């Protein structure tokens, strides 16, 4: 495993990651380092008891927007407007809820105070975005991630009401498809995202996608987002 130097943003080649996808450790968690990582298909994932750990798994878990699966029941939820969907209205609240909402089978969270601070800074810089689901003016679900050019790098989601995070995620992906995004990076496998159409692809294929469509170019998601766009 490679140790990152505190005064350098350089990462080792991703094909040097171990069989679990762990590539390097150390370095700081500055906004610039995180951006440099995503640009190369690398993401931070660690807990409060370890130094920053940097990952590039093979295979990579992704969702192509055109492959999104929306069940009949979810289509009814969306058409009945059971949730009010917004974008970038409450980023700090979304990441805070992702951090503190209990998850089955998980004792803790990888969203440390340091992680929360850097992604809030990336939101202020225009790189990180959130999509929220509301009921009666109460935030009940949401998702957040980073956007480079035509790639969305998903980070986390939460729900306090059944289907809330699904409604936010489906509406997000439908908007990404309409804006001709090519991929949603889901990083590592979950049954939940697989049920929505996510799949494993070789790391080399993912690297090719972000090389051509994931350049570090900002996108104003708020300007192109239609909260009523959910058909895919």
C-alpha positions as CSV (number, residue, x, y, z in Angstrom):
1,X,0.0,0.0,0.0
2,X,1.3,3.4,-0.9
3,X,1.6,6.3,1.5
4,X,0.7,9.7,0.2
5,X,2.9,12.6,1.0
6,X,1.3,15.6,2.7
7,X,2.9,18.1,0.3
8,X,2.0,16.3,-2.9
9,X,-1.3,15.6,-4.6
10,X,0.1,12.8,-6.6
11,X,-1.5,9.3,-6.5
12,X,-0.1,6.0,-7.6
13,X,-1.6,4.4,-10.7
14,X,-4.9,2.8,-9.9
15,X,-3.9,-0.6,-11.2
16,X,-1.6,-0.9,-8.2
17,X,-4.6,-1.1,-5.8
18,X,-4.9,-4.4,-3.9
19,X,-7.5,-7.0,-4.5
20,X,-10.0,-5.1,-2.4
21,X,-9.4,-1.8,-4.2
22,X,-7.3,-0.1,-1.5
23,X,-4.7,2.0,-3.3
24,X,-3.1,4.3,-0.7
25,X,-3.3,5.9,2.7
26,X,-2.4,9.2,4.3
27,X,-2.2,12.7,2.9
28,X,-4.7,15.3,4.0
29,X,-8.4,15.5,3.1
30,X,-8.2,18.9,1.5
31,X,-10.7,19.9,-1.2
32,X,-8.0,19.9,-3.8
33,X,-6.8,16.4,-2.9
34,X,-10.3,15.0,-3.1
35,X,-10.9,16.7,-6.5
36,X,-7.6,15.3,-7.7
37,X,-8.6,11.8,-6.5
38,X,-12.0,11.8,-8.2
39,X,-10.4,13.0,-11.4
40,X,-8.4,9.7,-11.4
41,X,-11.2,7.4,-10.4
42,X,-10.2,7.3,-6.7
43,X,-12.3,8.1,-3.7
44,X,-11.7,8.4,0.1
45,X,-13.4,5.9,2.4
46,X,-12.3,5.4,6.0
47,X,-13.5,5.7,9.6
48,X,-12.4,7.9,12.5
49,X,-9.9,5.4,13.8
50,X,-7.8,5.2,10.6
51,X,-5.8,7.6,8.4
52,X,-7.4,8.7,5.1
53,X,-7.7,5.6,2.9
54,X,-8.0,5.9,-0.9
55,X,-9.8,3.4,-3.1
56,X,-10.1,2.3,-6.7
57,X,-12.0,-1.0,-6.8
58,X,-12.0,-3.5,-9.6
59,X,-14.7,-4.1,-10.7
60,X,-16.4,-0.8,-10.3
61,X,-20.1,-0.5,-9.4
62,X,-21.9,2.0,-11.7
63,X,-25.3,2.9,-13.0
64,X,-25.8,4.0,-16.6
65,X,-28.7,6.4,-16.5
66,X,-30.5,4.7,-19.4
67,X,-30.5,1.5,-17.4
68,X,-32.3,2.8,-14.3
69,X,-35.0,0.5,-13.1
70,X,-38.1,2.1,-11.7
71,X,-40.7,-0.3,-10.3
72,X,-44.4,0.2,-10.9
73,X,-44.9,1.1,-7.2
74,X,-42.2,3.8,-7.4
75,X,-43.7,5.2,-10.6
76,X,-47.0,5.6,-8.6
77,X,-45.1,7.3,-5.7
78,X,-43.6,9.8,-8.1
79,X,-46.7,10.5,-10.1
80,X,-48.7,11.1,-6.9
81,X,-46.1,13.6,-5.8
82,X,-45.7,12.0,-2.4
83,X,-42.5,13.9,-2.1
84,X,-41.4,17.4,-3.0
85,X,-38.0,17.1,-4.7
86,X,-35.5,19.9,-4.7
87,X,-31.8,20.3,-5.6
88,X,-29.0,22.0,-3.6
89,X,-31.6,23.4,-1.2
90,X,-30.1,21.7,1.9
91,X,-26.8,20.2,1.2
92,X,-25.4,20.5,4.7
93,X,-28.5,18.9,6.1
94,X,-28.4,16.0,3.6
95,X,-24.8,15.1,4.5
96,X,-25.5,15.5,8.2
97,X,-28.4,13.1,7.9
98,X,-26.3,10.7,5.8
99,X,-23.8,10.8,8.6
100,X,-26.1,10.2,11.6
101,X,-29.0,8.1,10.2
102,X,-28.6,4.5,11.5
103,X,-28.2,1.8,8.8
104,X,-28.9,-1.9,9.2
105,X,-25.8,-3.9,9.7
106,X,-23.5,-0.9,10.2
107,X,-22.2,0.1,13.6
108,X,-20.7,3.4,12.5
109,X,-20.2,5.7,9.5
110,X,-17.4,6.7,7.2
111,X,-18.7,10.3,7.1
112,X,-16.4,11.7,9.8
113,X,-16.4,15.4,10.9
114,X,-13.5,15.9,8.5
115,X,-15.3,14.3,5.6
116,X,-18.4,16.3,6.3
117,X,-16.5,19.6,6.3
118,X,-14.6,18.9,3.1
119,X,-17.7,17.9,1.1
120,X,-19.6,21.0,2.4
121,X,-16.6,23.0,1.1
122,X,-16.8,21.2,-2.2
123,X,-20.5,22.2,-2.3
124,X,-19.7,25.8,-1.8
125,X,-17.1,25.5,-4.6
126,X,-19.8,24.1,-7.0
127,X,-18.6,20.5,-7.2
128,X,-20.8,18.7,-4.7
129,X,-24.6,18.6,-5.1
130,X,-27.6,17.3,-3.2
131,X,-31.1,16.3,-4.2
132,X,-33.6,16.4,-1.4
133,X,-37.0,14.8,-0.7
134,X,-39.5,16.6,1.5
135,X,-42.8,16.0,3.1
136,X,-44.7,18.8,4.8
137,X,-41.6,20.9,4.7
138,X,-39.6,18.2,6.5
139,X,-36.5,16.8,5.0
140,X,-37.1,13.0,4.8
141,X,-34.6,11.8,2.3
142,X,-31.8,12.8,0.1
143,X,-28.6,11.9,-1.9
144,X,-25.4,13.8,-2.5
145,X,-22.3,13.4,-4.7
146,X,-19.9,15.2,-7.0
147,X,-20.2,16.2,-10.6
148,X,-17.4,16.4,-13.2
149,X,-18.6,17.2,-16.7
150,X,-21.0,14.4,-17.5
151,X,-20.2,12.1,-14.6
152,X,-22.0,12.0,-11.3
153,X,-19.9,10.4,-8.4
154,X,-22.5,9.3,-5.9
155,X,-21.5,9.4,-2.2
156,X,-24.3,8.6,0.1
157,X,-28.1,8.7,0.6
158,X,-30.5,8.6,3.5
159,X,-34.2,8.1,4.2
160,X,-36.4,8.7,7.2
161,X,-39.6,7.8,5.3
162,X,-40.0,4.8,3.0
163,X,-39.1,5.5,-0.6
164,X,-37.8,9.0,0.1
165,X,-34.2,8.4,-0.9
166,X,-35.4,6.4,-3.9
167,X,-37.6,9.3,-5.1
168,X,-34.7,11.7,-4.8
169,X,-32.3,9.3,-6.5
170,X,-34.6,8.4,-9.4
171,X,-35.4,12.0,-10.0
172,X,-31.7,12.8,-10.0
173,X,-30.9,10.0,-12.5
174,X,-33.8,11.0,-14.8
175,X,-32.4,14.5,-14.9
176,X,-28.9,13.3,-15.6
177,X,-30.2,11.2,-18.5
178,X,-32.0,14.2,-19.9
179,X,-28.7,16.2,-19.6
180,X,-26.8,13.4,-21.4
181,X,-24.7,12.3,-18.5
182,X,-22.9,9.0,-19.2
183,X,-22.5,7.3,-15.8
184,X,-23.4,7.5,-12.1
185,X,-20.5,6.1,-10.0
186,X,-21.9,4.0,-7.2
187,X,-18.4,2.9,-6.1
188,X,-19.1,-0.3,-4.2
189,X,-21.8,-2.9,-4.5
190,X,-25.2,-2.7,-2.6
191,X,-28.3,-4.7,-3.2
192,X,-30.4,-1.5,-3.1
193,X,-28.6,0.1,-6.0
194,X,-28.4,-3.2,-7.9
195,X,-32.3,-3.3,-7.7
196,X,-32.3,0.2,-9.4
197,X,-30.1,-1.0,-12.3
198,X,-26.5,-0.6,-11.1
199,X,-24.0,-3.1,-12.4
200,X,-20.3,-4.0,-12.1
201,X,-17.9,-3.0,-14.9
202,X,-14.1,-3.5,-15.2
203,X,-12.0,-0.7,-13.7
204,X,-10.3,-0.1,-17.0
205,X,-13.8,0.6,-18.6
206,X,-14.6,3.0,-15.8
207,X,-11.2,4.8,-16.2
208,X,-11.9,5.2,-19.9
209,X,-15.3,6.7,-19.2
210,X,-14.0,9.3,-16.7
211,X,-11.1,10.1,-19.0
212,X,-13.4,11.2,-21.8
213,X,-16.5,12.3,-19.8
214,X,-15.3,13.1,-16.3
215,X,-13.0,16.0,-16.9
216,X,-12.9,18.5,-14.0
217,X,-15.5,20.8,-15.4
218,X,-18.2,22.2,-13.2
219,X,-21.9,21.8,-13.9
220,X,-24.7,24.0,-12.5
221,X,-27.1,21.2,-11.6
222,X,-29.6,23.6,-10.2
223,X,-30.0,25.3,-13.5
224,X,-30.8,22.1,-15.5
225,X,-32.8,20.3,-12.8
226,X,-36.5,19.6,-13.3
227,X,-38.1,18.3,-10.1
228,X,-40.9,16.8,-12.1
229,X,-38.6,14.8,-14.4
230,X,-38.7,11.2,-13.3
231,X,-39.5,9.3,-16.5
232,X,-36.5,7.3,-17.8
